[in-house]
Amino acid sequence: MPCYQTSWLCVFEAVSPYMWSYMGIAFALGISVIGAAWGIFLTGSSIVGGGIKAPRISSKNLVSIIFCEAVAIYGVIMAIIMANKIEGSLIFEVSGKLEPWQAQTMVSGWCLFAVGLSVGFSNLFCGVCVGVSGSGCALADAQRPEMFVKMLIVEIFGSALGLFGVIVGIIQANGATFPNTSGRQPSARLDRHLHEQMFASRVPAVLPSAYPQQVCA
């Protein structure tokens, strides 16, 4: 009986480490963008609504929008760092005992997946925090202008949450080291399979034209 029918651990091990890596990149970028969009939605609606009665708040409260947009930039930066960590290989097949480079590739894939979750969810909650506080800042500024600086400090501390996630994500990503297998020779089975394909595709077209006398003989 195959092990994936009896063990969930075997199911996760059967997933390609490169898929885990690119899923981590997708989570880091996608969830960060969701957090930024959510924050801009909350802050922007309050700025537009409060700017009807107090037009002066429309310009200086754009700082809150910039803080929300920085959350998406954090996700883009981490996605670029993670994508540059990935090194391809000729073939990745796990059968029986793992080779050292295969084990290292699997660990690196899981590491980048964890980085994506850490950065993505940190930026998600950071975007929501900055959006809610920025919305309150715009409404408070419309009523009492002296509240702007006080609420701005709250937003700065809220935006630092996403920066914490980026810092920890960079430290985590340093543990993901994909082995460079570009110069590795393919396995004997792969080498034989490639030669069979080349022979099957070239021989029927080459022999009749290149050696007509030998074929007729």
Accessible surface in RSA format (square Angstrom, percent):
REM  Atomic radii and reference values for relative SASA: ProtOr
REM  Chains: A
REM  Algorithm: Lee & Richards
REM  Probe-radius: 1.40
REM  Slices: 20
REM RES _ NUM      All-atoms   Total-Side   Main-Chain    Non-polar    All polar
REM                ABS   REL    ABS   REL    ABS   REL    ABS   REL    ABS   REL
RES MET A   1   180.74  93.6  98.76  65.4  81.98 195.2  97.55  82.9  83.19 110.2
RES PRO A   2    63.08  46.0  50.91  46.4  12.17  44.2  62.42  51.5   0.66   4.1
RES CYS A   3    67.18  50.8  59.22  66.0   7.96  18.7  35.33  89.5  31.84  34.3
RES TYR A   4   127.84  59.7 115.48  65.7  12.36  32.2  81.37  61.1  46.47  57.3
RES GLN A   5   107.21  60.0  70.05  51.2  37.16  88.5  26.95  57.4  80.26  60.9
RES THR A   6    99.91  71.1  59.07  59.9  40.84  97.3  54.90  73.7  45.02  68.1
RES SER A   7    43.51  36.8  36.31  48.5   7.20  16.6  27.44  58.4  16.07  22.5
RES TRP A   8   195.67  78.5 190.08  92.0   5.59  13.1 160.27  85.5  35.40  57.4
RES LEU A   9   118.76  66.1 113.19  81.0   5.57  14.0 115.16  80.9   3.61   9.7
RES CYS A  10    22.89  17.3  21.56  24.0   1.33   3.1   7.65  19.4  15.23  16.4
RES VAL A  11    48.17  31.7  46.83  42.4   1.33   3.2  47.56  41.3   0.60   1.6
RES PHE A  12   100.26  50.2 100.12  62.0   0.14   0.4 100.12  60.7   0.14   0.4
RES GLU A  13    73.68  42.3  66.30  50.2   7.38  17.6   9.58  18.5  64.10  52.3
RES ALA A  14    79.77  73.3  40.77  62.9  39.00  88.7  52.53  74.0  27.24  72.1
RES VAL A  15    42.97  28.3  34.12  30.9   8.85  21.3  40.33  35.0   2.65   7.2
RES SER A  16    47.96  40.5  40.18  53.6   7.78  17.9  36.15  77.0  11.81  16.6
RES PRO A  17     2.02   1.5   1.76   1.6   0.26   0.9   2.02   1.7   0.00   0.0
RES TYR A  18    37.94  17.7  37.74  21.5   0.20   0.5  35.85  26.9   2.09   2.6
RES MET A  19   109.33  56.6 102.32  67.7   7.01  16.7  84.95  72.2  24.38  32.3
RES TRP A  20    27.32  11.0  27.32  13.2   0.00   0.0  27.32  14.6   0.00   0.0
RES SER A  21     0.00   0.0   0.00   0.0   0.00   0.0   0.00   0.0   0.00   0.0
RES TYR A  22   123.42  57.6 117.63  66.9   5.79  15.1  84.02  63.1  39.40  48.6
RES MET A  23    60.82  31.5  57.88  38.3   2.94   7.0  57.82  49.2   3.00   4.0
RES GLY A  24     0.00   0.0   0.00   N/A   0.00   0.0   0.00   0.0   0.00   0.0
RES ILE A  25    23.59  13.4  23.59  17.6   0.00   0.0  23.59  17.0   0.00   0.0
RES ALA A  26    63.31  58.2  49.11  75.8  14.20  32.3  58.53  82.4   4.78  12.7
RES PHE A  27    69.56  34.8  68.76  42.6   0.79   2.1  69.56  42.2   0.00   0.0
RES ALA A  28     0.00   0.0   0.00   0.0   0.00   0.0   0.00   0.0   0.00   0.0
RES LEU A  29    66.39  37.0  66.39  47.5   0.00   0.0  66.39  46.6   0.00   0.0
RES GLY A  30    31.62  39.0   0.00   N/A  31.62  39.0  30.46  83.6   1.16   2.6
RES ILE A  31    21.19  12.1  21.06  15.7   0.12   0.3  21.06  15.2   0.12   0.3
RES SER A  32     0.00   0.0   0.00   0.0   0.00   0.0   0.00   0.0   0.00   0.0
RES VAL A  33    67.54  44.4  67.46  61.1   0.09   0.2  67.46  58.6   0.09   0.2
RES ILE A  34    99.28  56.5  95.75  71.3   3.54   8.5  98.55  71.0   0.73   2.0
RES GLY A  35     0.00   0.0   0.00   N/A   0.00   0.0   0.00   0.0   0.00   0.0
RES ALA A  36     3.52   3.2   3.52   5.4   0.00   0.0   3.52   5.0   0.00   0.0
RES ALA A  37    57.73  53.1  46.87  72.3  10.86  24.7  52.64  74.1   5.09  13.5
RES TRP A  38   121.23  48.6 115.25  55.8   5.98  14.0 107.43  57.3  13.79  22.4
RES GLY A  39     0.00   0.0   0.00   N/A   0.00   0.0   0.00   0.0   0.00   0.0
RES ILE A  40    53.70  30.6  52.83  39.4   0.87   2.1  52.83  38.0   0.87   2.4
RES PHE A  41   137.08  68.6 127.04  78.7  10.03  26.1 136.08  82.5   0.99   2.8
RES LEU A  42    43.90  24.4  42.50  30.4   1.40   3.5  42.97  30.2   0.93   2.5
RES THR A  43     0.00   0.0   0.00   0.0   0.00   0.0   0.00   0.0   0.00   0.0
RES GLY A  44    17.96  22.1   0.00   N/A  17.96  22.1  17.96  49.3   0.00   0.0
RES SER A  45    65.35  55.2  46.05  61.5  19.30  44.5  41.70  88.8  23.65  33.1
RES SER A  46    15.47  13.1   9.23  12.3   6.23  14.4   6.20  13.2   9.27  13.0
RES ILE A  47    11.35   6.5  11.23   8.4   0.13   0.3  11.23   8.1   0.13   0.3
RES VAL A  48   108.04  71.1  99.77  90.3   8.27  19.9 105.67  91.8   2.37   6.4
RES GLY A  49    39.49  48.7   0.00   N/A  39.49  48.7  29.75  81.6   9.75  21.8
RES GLY A  50     9.25  11.4   0.00   N/A   9.25  11.4   8.78  24.1   0.47   1.1
RES GLY A  51    12.13  15.0   0.00   N/A  12.13  15.0   4.44  12.2   7.69  17.2
RES ILE A  52   134.14  76.3 107.94  80.4  26.19  63.1 115.07  82.9  19.07  51.7
RES LYS A  53   182.07  88.8 153.20  94.0  28.88  68.8  97.93  88.1  84.14  89.6
RES ALA A  54    11.81  10.9   8.57  13.2   3.24   7.4  11.81  16.6   0.00   0.0
RES PRO A  55    97.71  71.2  87.66  79.9  10.05  36.5  88.27  72.9   9.44  58.7
RES ARG A  56   106.08  44.5  86.62  44.2  19.46  46.3  77.83 106.4  28.25  17.1
RES ILE A  57     0.00   0.0   0.00   0.0   0.00   0.0   0.00   0.0   0.00   0.0
RES SER A  58    47.74  40.3  44.24  59.0   3.50   8.1  32.67  69.6  15.07  21.1
RES SER A  59    81.24  68.6  69.56  92.8  11.67  26.9  50.64 107.8  30.60  42.9
RES LYS A  60    75.01  36.6  66.33  40.7   8.68  20.7  49.95  45.0  25.06  26.7
RES ASN A  61     0.38   0.3   0.13   0.1   0.25   0.6   0.38   0.9   0.00   0.0
RES LEU A  62    90.88  50.6  90.88  65.0   0.00   0.0  90.88  63.8   0.00   0.0
RES VAL A  63    50.67  33.3  50.58  45.8   0.09   0.2  50.58  43.9   0.09   0.3
RES SER A  64     1.34   1.1   1.34   1.8   0.00   0.0   0.05   0.1   1.29   1.8
RES ILE A  65    39.96  22.7  39.96  29.8   0.00   0.0  39.96  28.8   0.00   0.0
RES ILE A  66   112.51  64.0 110.51  82.3   2.00   4.8 111.92  80.6   0.59   1.6
RES PHE A  67    43.49  21.8  43.21  26.8   0.28   0.7  43.21  26.2   0.28   0.8
RES CYS A  68     0.00   0.0   0.00   0.0   0.00   0.0   0.00   0.0   0.00   0.0
RES GLU A  69    81.79  47.0  81.79  61.9   0.00   0.0  32.56  63.0  49.23  40.2
RES ALA A  70    25.30  23.3  24.81  38.3   0.48   1.1  25.10  35.3   0.20   0.5
RES VAL A  71     0.67   0.4   0.67   0.6   0.00   0.0   0.67   0.6   0.00   0.0
RES ALA A  72    13.09  12.0  13.09  20.2   0.00   0.0  13.09  18.4   0.00   0.0
RES ILE A  73    87.95  50.1  87.68  65.3   0.28   0.7  87.95  63.3   0.00   0.0
RES TYR A  74    40.36  18.8  40.36  23.0   0.00   0.0  19.91  15.0  20.45  25.2
RES GLY A  75     0.00   0.0   0.00   N/A   0.00   0.0   0.00   0.0   0.00   0.0
RES VAL A  76    67.00  44.1  66.66  60.3   0.34   0.8  66.97  58.2   0.03   0.1
RES ILE A  77    76.87  43.7  75.86  56.5   1.01   2.4  76.65  55.2   0.22   0.6
RES MET A  78     0.00   0.0   0.00   0.0   0.00   0.0   0.00   0.0   0.00   0.0
RES ALA A  79    10.55   9.7   9.24  14.3   1.31   3.0   9.95  14.0   0.60   1.6
RES ILE A  80   101.00  57.5  97.29  72.5   3.71   8.9 100.85  72.6   0.15   0.4
RES ILE A  81    51.75  29.4  48.98  36.5   2.77   6.7  50.93  36.7   0.82   2.2
RES MET A  82     0.00   0.0   0.00   0.0   0.00   0.0   0.00   0.0   0.00   0.0
RES ALA A  83    47.26  43.5  34.68  53.5  12.58  28.6  34.94  49.2  12.32  32.6
RES ASN A  84   114.23  78.8  87.63  84.7  26.60  64.1  30.10  72.5  84.13  81.3
RES LYS A  85    58.80  28.7  51.76  31.8   7.04  16.8  26.82  24.1  31.99  34.1
RES ILE A  86    25.81  14.7   8.21   6.1  17.59  42.4   8.21   5.9  17.59  47.7
RES GLU A  87    76.42  43.9  75.30  57.0   1.12   2.7  11.57  22.4  64.84  52.9
RES GLY A  88    52.08  64.2   0.00   N/A  52.08  64.2  34.02  93.4  18.07  40.5
RES SER A  89    34.69  29.3   3.95   5.3  30.73  70.8   5.56  11.8  29.13  40.8
RES LEU A  90    98.70  55.0  66.53  47.6  32.17  80.9  70.36  49.4  28.34  76.3
RES ILE A  91    57.77  32.9  50.61  37.7   7.15  17.2  56.34  40.6   1.42   3.9
RES PHE A  92    47.22  23.6  20.80  12.9  26.42  68.8  20.80  12.6  26.42  75.6
RES GLU A  93    80.61  46.3  69.80  52.8  10.81  25.7  36.74  71.1  43.87  35.8
RES VAL A  94    71.75  47.2  39.42  35.7  32.32  77.9  39.42  34.3  32.32  87.7
RES SER A  95    92.42  78.1  70.96  94.7  21.46  49.4  47.62 101.4  44.80  62.8
RES GLY A  96    77.95  96.1   0.00   N/A  77.95  96.1  45.36 124.5  32.59  73.0
RES LYS A  97   193.63  94.5 166.11 101.9  27.52  65.5 116.98 105.3  76.65  81.6
RES LEU A  98    66.07  36.8  50.62  36.2  15.45  38.8  50.81  35.7  15.26  41.1
RES GLU A  99    85.25  48.9  83.29  63.0   1.95   4.7  27.81  53.8  57.44  46.9
RES PRO A 100   117.41  85.6 104.43  95.2  12.98  47.2 113.20  93.5   4.21  26.2
RES TRP A 101    27.73  11.1  24.96  12.1   2.76   6.5  26.29  14.0   1.44   2.3
RES GLN A 102    13.13   7.3  13.13   9.6   0.00   0.0   0.00   0.0  13.13  10.0
RES ALA A 103    37.06  34.1  35.78  55.2   1.28   2.9  36.95  52.0   0.11   0.3
RES GLN A 104    73.92  41.3  67.84  49.6   6.08  14.5  28.88  61.5  45.04  34.2
RES THR A 105     0.48   0.3   0.48   0.5   0.00   0.0   0.00   0.0   0.48   0.7
RES MET A 106    11.74   6.1  11.71   7.7   0.03   0.1  11.06   9.4   0.68   0.9
RES VAL A 107    86.04  56.6  85.20  77.1   0.84   2.0  85.20  74.0   0.84   2.3
RES SER A 108     1.78   1.5   1.78   2.4   0.00   0.0   0.00   0.0   1.78   2.5
RES GLY A 109     0.00   0.0   0.00   N/A   0.00   0.0   0.00   0.0   0.00   0.0
RES TRP A 110    95.90  38.5  91.48  44.3   4.42  10.4  87.79  46.8   8.10  13.1
RES CYS A 111    26.99  20.4  20.13  22.4   6.86  16.1  12.45  31.6  14.53  15.7
RES LEU A 112     0.00   0.0   0.00   0.0   0.00   0.0   0.00   0.0   0.00   0.0
RES PHE A 113    42.90  21.5  42.90  26.6   0.00   0.0  42.90  26.0   0.00   0.0
RES ALA A 114    40.43  37.2  37.99  58.6   2.44   5.5  39.82  56.1   0.61   1.6
RES VAL A 115     0.00   0.0   0.00   0.0   0.00   0.0   0.00   0.0   0.00   0.0
RES GLY A 116     0.00   0.0   0.00   N/A   0.00   0.0   0.00   0.0   0.00   0.0
RES LEU A 117    60.91  33.9  59.76  42.8   1.15   2.9  59.80  42.0   1.11   3.0
RES SER A 118    38.62  32.6  26.65  35.6  11.97  27.6  20.18  43.0  18.45  25.8
RES VAL A 119     0.11   0.1   0.06   0.1   0.04   0.1   0.09   0.1   0.02   0.0
RES GLY A 120     0.00   0.0   0.00   N/A   0.00   0.0   0.00   0.0   0.00   0.0
RES PHE A 121    92.50  46.3  92.18  57.1   0.32   0.8  92.50  56.1   0.00   0.0
RES SER A 122    35.02  29.6  25.66  34.2   9.36  21.6  12.15  25.9  22.86  32.0
RES ASN A 123     0.29   0.2   0.29   0.3   0.00   0.0   0.00   0.0   0.29   0.3
RES LEU A 124    27.40  15.3  27.40  19.6   0.00   0.0  27.40  19.2   0.00   0.0
RES PHE A 125   128.09  64.1 124.89  77.4   3.20   8.3 125.08  75.8   3.01   8.6
RES CYS A 126     0.22   0.2   0.12   0.1   0.10   0.2   0.00   0.0   0.22   0.2
RES GLY A 127     0.00   0.0   0.00   N/A   0.00   0.0   0.00   0.0   0.00   0.0
RES VAL A 128    37.30  24.5  37.30  33.8   0.00   0.0  37.30  32.4   0.00   0.0
RES CYS A 129    46.76  35.4  37.56  41.9   9.20  21.6  17.36  44.0  29.39  31.7
RES VAL A 130     0.00   0.0   0.00   0.0   0.00   0.0   0.00   0.0   0.00   0.0
RES GLY A 131     0.00   0.0   0.00   N/A   0.00   0.0   0.00   0.0   0.00   0.0
RES VAL A 132    89.59  59.0  84.99  76.9   4.60  11.1  86.19  74.9   3.40   9.2
RES SER A 133    14.80  12.5   8.58  11.5   6.22  14.3  14.40  30.7   0.40   0.6
RES GLY A 134     0.18   0.2   0.00   N/A   0.18   0.2   0.00   0.0   0.18   0.4
RES SER A 135    20.04  16.9  20.04  26.7   0.00   0.0   6.29  13.4  13.74  19.3
RES GLY A 136    29.38  36.2   0.00   N/A  29.38  36.2  25.51  70.0   3.88   8.7
RES CYS A 137     0.05   0.0   0.01   0.0   0.04   0.1   0.00   0.0   0.05   0.1
RES ALA A 138     0.01   0.0   0.01   0.0   0.00   0.0   0.01   0.0   0.00   0.0
RES LEU A 139    91.47  50.9  88.76  63.5   2.71   6.8  89.26  62.7   2.21   5.9
RES ALA A 140    26.20  24.1  17.36  26.8   8.84  20.1  25.30  35.6   0.90   2.4
RES ASP A 141     0.00   0.0   0.00   0.0   0.00   0.0   0.00   0.0   0.00   0.0
RES ALA A 142    23.03  21.2   8.15  12.6  14.88  33.8   8.15  11.5  14.88  39.4
RES GLN A 143   150.17  84.0 124.42  90.9  25.75  61.3  38.84  82.7 111.33  84.4
RES ARG A 144   134.65  56.5 133.85  68.2   0.80   1.9  47.56  65.0  87.09  52.8
RES PRO A 145    67.55  49.2  60.81  55.4   6.74  24.5  61.02  50.4   6.53  40.6
RES GLU A 146    90.28  51.8  74.35  56.2  15.93  37.9  55.76 107.9  34.52  28.2
RES MET A 147    51.16  26.5  51.16  33.9   0.00   0.0  42.08  35.8   9.08  12.0
RES PHE A 148    24.45  12.2  24.39  15.1   0.06   0.2  24.45  14.8   0.00   0.0
RES VAL A 149    97.16  63.9  97.16  88.0   0.00   0.0  97.16  84.4   0.00   0.0
RES LYS A 150   122.00  59.5 116.64  71.6   5.36  12.8  88.58  79.7  33.42  35.6
RES MET A 151    39.71  20.6  39.71  26.3   0.00   0.0  18.71  15.9  21.00  27.8
RES LEU A 152    37.64  21.0  37.64  26.9   0.00   0.0  37.64  26.4   0.00   0.0
RES ILE A 153    88.61  50.4  88.61  66.0   0.00   0.0  88.61  63.8   0.00   0.0
RES VAL A 154    75.89  49.9  72.31  65.5   3.58   8.6  74.35  64.6   1.55   4.2
RES GLU A 155     0.17   0.1   0.17   0.1   0.00   0.0   0.00   0.0   0.17   0.1
RES ILE A 156    87.44  49.8  86.64  64.5   0.80   1.9  86.64  62.4   0.80   2.2
RES PHE A 157   144.51  72.3 137.95  85.4   6.56  17.1 138.58  84.0   5.93  17.0
RES GLY A 158     6.44   7.9   0.00   N/A   6.44   7.9   5.28  14.5   1.16   2.6
RES SER A 159    15.37  13.0  14.71  19.6   0.66   1.5   5.10  10.9  10.26  14.4
RES ALA A 160    25.82  23.7  22.61  34.9   3.21   7.3  25.82  36.4   0.00   0.0
RES LEU A 161    82.58  46.0  78.54  56.2   4.04  10.2  78.88  55.4   3.70  10.0
RES GLY A 162     0.02   0.0   0.00   N/A   0.02   0.0   0.00   0.0   0.02   0.0
RES LEU A 163    78.84  43.9  78.84  56.4   0.00   0.0  78.84  55.4   0.00   0.0
RES PHE A 164   116.27  58.2 114.64  71.0   1.63   4.2 116.21  70.5   0.06   0.2
RES GLY A 165     7.40   9.1   0.00   N/A   7.40   9.1   6.79  18.6   0.61   1.4
RES VAL A 166    11.28   7.4  11.24  10.2   0.04   0.1  11.24   9.8   0.04   0.1
RES ILE A 167    87.10  49.6  86.06  64.1   1.03   2.5  86.77  62.5   0.32   0.9
RES VAL A 168    78.22  51.5  78.22  70.8   0.00   0.0  78.22  68.0   0.00   0.0
RES GLY A 169     0.00   0.0   0.00   N/A   0.00   0.0   0.00   0.0   0.00   0.0
RES ILE A 170    64.96  37.0  64.81  48.3   0.15   0.4  64.81  46.7   0.15   0.4
RES ILE A 171   115.55  65.8 108.43  80.8   7.11  17.1 108.43  78.1   7.11  19.3
RES GLN A 172    59.46  33.2  50.29  36.8   9.16  21.8  25.83  55.0  33.63  25.5
RES ALA A 173     0.54   0.5   0.54   0.8   0.00   0.0   0.54   0.8   0.00   0.0
RES ASN A 174    93.68  64.6  75.99  73.4  17.69  42.6  24.64  59.3  69.04  66.7
RES GLY A 175    54.14  66.8   0.00   N/A  54.14  66.8  34.03  93.4  20.11  45.0
RES ALA A 176     0.28   0.3   0.00   0.0   0.28   0.6   0.00   0.0   0.28   0.7
RES THR A 177    77.92  55.4  74.05  75.1   3.87   9.2  58.64  78.8  19.28  29.1
RES PHE A 178     9.97   5.0   0.08   0.0   9.89  25.7   0.08   0.0   9.89  28.3
RES PRO A 179    21.19  15.4  12.93  11.8   8.26  30.0  19.95  16.5   1.24   7.7
RES ASN A 180   113.31  78.1  82.91  80.1  30.40  73.2  26.26  63.2  87.05  84.1
RES THR A 181     1.48   1.1   1.01   1.0   0.47   1.1   1.47   2.0   0.01   0.0
RES SER A 182    88.14  74.5  58.95  78.7  29.19  67.2  48.44 103.2  39.70  55.6
RES GLY A 183    66.66  82.2   0.00   N/A  66.66  82.2  43.47 119.3  23.19  51.9
RES ARG A 184   103.11  43.3  88.29  45.0  14.83  35.3  38.63  52.8  64.48  39.1
RES GLN A 185   147.98  82.7 133.88  97.8  14.11  33.6  57.93 123.3  90.05  68.3
RES PRO A 186    43.37  31.6  28.18  25.7  15.19  55.2  30.49  25.2  12.88  80.1
RES SER A 187    56.32  47.6  42.68  57.0  13.65  31.4  48.94 104.2   7.39  10.3
RES ALA A 188    80.41  73.9  63.14  97.4  17.27  39.3  69.93  98.5  10.48  27.8
RES ARG A 189   148.30  62.3 145.34  74.1   2.96   7.0  60.21  82.3  88.09  53.4
RES LEU A 190    37.62  21.0  34.17  24.4   3.45   8.7  37.21  26.1   0.41   1.1
RES ASP A 191    58.88  41.2  58.87  58.6   0.00   0.0   6.52  15.3  52.36  52.2
RES ARG A 192   134.96  56.7 128.76  65.6   6.19  14.7  58.57  80.0  76.39  46.3
RES HIS A 193    89.42  48.9  87.63  60.9   1.78   4.6  59.26  61.1  30.16  35.1
RES LEU A 194    75.44  42.0  75.30  53.9   0.14   0.3  75.30  52.9   0.14   0.4
RES HIS A 195   110.53  60.4 106.76  74.2   3.77   9.6  74.92  77.2  35.60  41.4
RES GLU A 196   101.03  58.0  93.58  70.8   7.45  17.7  43.72  84.6  57.31  46.8
RES GLN A 197    98.44  55.0  90.58  66.2   7.86  18.7  35.06  74.6  63.38  48.1
RES MET A 198   111.32  57.7 109.07  72.2   2.25   5.4  89.80  76.3  21.52  28.5
RES PHE A 199   137.32  68.7 131.85  81.7   5.47  14.2 136.92  83.0   0.40   1.1
RES ALA A 200    67.96  62.5  51.15  78.9  16.80  38.2  57.51  81.0  10.44  27.7
RES SER A 201    82.11  69.4  52.14  69.6  29.97  69.0  52.02 110.8  30.09  42.2
RES ARG A 202   148.56  62.4 146.07  74.5   2.48   5.9  34.51  47.2 114.05  69.1
RES VAL A 203    35.75  23.5  34.11  30.9   1.64   3.9  35.75  31.1   0.00   0.0
RES PRO A 204    90.32  65.8  70.38  64.2  19.95  72.5  79.99  66.0  10.34  64.3
RES ALA A 205    75.91  69.8  50.94  78.6  24.98  56.8  61.51  86.6  14.40  38.2
RES VAL A 206    63.73  41.9  61.99  56.1   1.74   4.2  63.73  55.4   0.00   0.0
RES LEU A 207    76.58  42.7  76.58  54.8   0.00   0.0  76.58  53.8   0.00   0.0
RES PRO A 208    78.39  57.1  66.27  60.4  12.13  44.1  68.06  56.2  10.33  64.2
RES SER A 209    89.19  75.4  58.24  77.7  30.95  71.3  55.16 117.5  34.03  47.7
RES ALA A 210    55.38  50.9  24.67  38.1  30.70  69.8  34.07  48.0  21.31  56.4
RES TYR A 211   108.32  50.6 107.20  61.0   1.12   2.9  60.72  45.6  47.60  58.7
RES PRO A 212    67.68  49.3  65.48  59.7   2.19   8.0  67.65  55.9   0.03   0.2
RES GLN A 213   146.55  81.9 138.80 101.4   7.75  18.4  47.22 100.5  99.33  75.3
RES GLN A 214   123.17  68.9 105.34  77.0  17.83  42.5  58.81 125.2  64.36  48.8
RES VAL A 215    88.56  58.3  60.76  55.0  27.80  67.0  68.19  59.2  20.37  55.3
RES CYS A 216   114.88  86.9  77.26  86.2  37.62  88.4  35.25  89.3  79.64  85.9
RES ALA A 217   120.21 110.5  50.30  77.6  69.91 159.0  75.52 106.4  44.69 118.4
END  Absolute sums over single chains surface
CHAIN  1 A    12824.3      10894.8       1929.4       9250.2       3574.0
END  Absolute sums over all chains
TOTAL         12824.3      10894.8       1929.4       9250.2       3574.0
